[in-house]
């Protein structure tokens, strides 16, 4: 989920690669699905026109990103990612009786790290 999120809403400079690759490739990722479910009319038409267009410009990707931000897609995705990460951490905590403490601690922290990373 985080990779999909960063592909549209991440910072290209921080990541060292352009954003919008999944849009250009026509991938129906978690982010694209969330975006399409949040829009209609001309916004939906813009997203669908960009989806699968390898020549989609950075300006169009920025417009799609702005639509997602304005429609609350970023907030919903961040909440979903946090909820799933917390659930995974709770599951990992239940391994204490079977695994070494350092392994359990690693797997407890890994899900939250994965949603907080910038790249």
C-alpha positions as CSV (number, residue, x, y, z in Angstrom):
1,X,0.0,0.0,0.0
2,X,2.8,2.4,0.9
3,X,4.6,1.9,-2.4
4,X,1.4,2.5,-4.3
5,X,0.7,5.6,-2.2
6,X,4.2,7.0,-2.7
7,X,4.0,6.4,-6.5
8,X,1.3,9.1,-6.7
9,X,1.6,11.2,-3.5
10,X,5.4,10.9,-2.8
11,X,8.1,13.4,-3.5
12,X,10.0,12.5,-6.6
13,X,13.2,14.2,-5.4
14,X,13.2,12.3,-2.1
15,X,12.4,9.0,-3.8
16,X,14.9,9.6,-6.7
17,X,12.4,8.6,-9.3
18,X,9.4,10.2,-11.0
19,X,5.9,9.8,-9.5
20,X,2.9,8.6,-11.6
21,X,4.5,5.4,-12.9
22,X,1.6,3.3,-11.9
23,X,-0.8,5.7,-13.6
24,X,1.2,5.7,-16.8
25,X,1.5,1.9,-16.7
26,X,-2.3,1.5,-16.3
27,X,-1.9,-0.4,-13.0
28,X,-5.1,-0.6,-10.9
29,X,-3.2,-0.3,-7.7
30,X,-4.8,0.3,-4.2
31,X,-4.2,4.1,-4.8
32,X,-5.7,4.1,-8.2
33,X,-8.8,2.2,-7.0
34,X,-9.2,4.5,-4.0
35,X,-8.9,7.5,-6.4
36,X,-11.4,6.2,-8.9
37,X,-13.9,5.4,-6.1
38,X,-13.6,9.0,-4.8
39,X,-14.2,10.9,-8.1
40,X,-16.9,11.3,-10.8
41,X,-17.6,13.5,-13.8
42,X,-14.7,15.4,-15.3
43,X,-12.3,14.4,-12.5
44,X,-12.9,10.7,-13.2
45,X,-12.5,11.3,-16.9
46,X,-9.1,13.0,-16.3
47,X,-7.9,10.1,-14.1
48,X,-9.2,7.5,-16.6
49,X,-7.5,9.3,-19.5
50,X,-4.2,9.4,-17.7
51,X,-4.5,5.7,-16.7
52,X,-2.4,3.6,-19.1
53,X,-1.1,6.6,-21.1
54,X,2.7,6.2,-21.2
55,X,3.0,9.8,-22.4
56,X,1.1,11.2,-19.5
57,X,2.8,14.5,-18.5
58,X,4.1,15.4,-15.1
59,X,1.5,18.2,-15.1
60,X,-1.3,15.6,-15.6
61,X,0.1,13.5,-12.8
62,X,0.2,16.6,-10.6
63,X,-3.5,17.3,-11.5
64,X,-4.4,13.7,-10.6
65,X,-2.5,14.0,-7.3
66,X,-4.3,17.2,-6.5
67,X,-7.7,15.6,-7.2
68,X,-6.7,12.8,-4.8
69,X,-5.6,15.3,-2.1
70,X,-8.8,17.4,-2.6
71,X,-11.0,14.3,-2.4
72,X,-9.5,13.0,0.8
73,X,-7.8,10.0,-0.8
74,X,-4.5,10.7,1.0
75,X,-6.1,10.9,4.4
76,X,-8.2,7.7,3.9
77,X,-5.1,5.8,2.6
78,X,-3.0,7.0,5.5
79,X,-5.6,5.9,8.0
80,X,-6.0,2.5,6.3
81,X,-2.2,2.0,6.2
82,X,-1.9,2.9,9.9
83,X,-4.8,0.6,10.9
84,X,-3.3,-2.4,9.0
85,X,0.1,-1.7,10.4
86,X,-1.2,-1.6,13.9
87,X,-3.1,-4.9,13.3
88,X,0.1,-6.5,12.0
89,X,2.1,-5.2,15.0
90,X,-0.5,-6.7,17.4
91,X,-0.2,-10.1,15.6
92,X,3.6,-10.0,15.8
93,X,3.4,-9.2,19.6
94,X,1.5,-12.5,20.0
95,X,4.6,-14.4,18.8
96,X,6.5,-13.7,22.1
97,X,6.0,-17.2,23.5
98,X,7.4,-18.8,20.3
99,X,10.1,-16.4,19.0
100,X,13.1,-14.7,20.4
101,X,12.4,-11.2,21.8
102,X,14.6,-9.4,19.2
103,X,12.7,-11.1,16.4
104,X,9.3,-10.2,17.8
105,X,10.4,-6.6,18.4
106,X,11.6,-6.3,14.8
107,X,8.3,-7.6,13.4
108,X,6.3,-5.4,15.8
109,X,8.1,-2.3,14.5
110,X,8.4,-3.2,10.8
111,X,4.8,-2.5,9.8
112,X,4.8,1.0,11.3
113,X,8.2,1.8,9.9
114,X,6.9,0.8,6.4
115,X,4.1,3.4,6.5
116,X,6.2,6.2,7.9
117,X,9.1,5.9,5.4
118,X,9.4,8.6,2.7
119,X,10.8,6.3,0.0
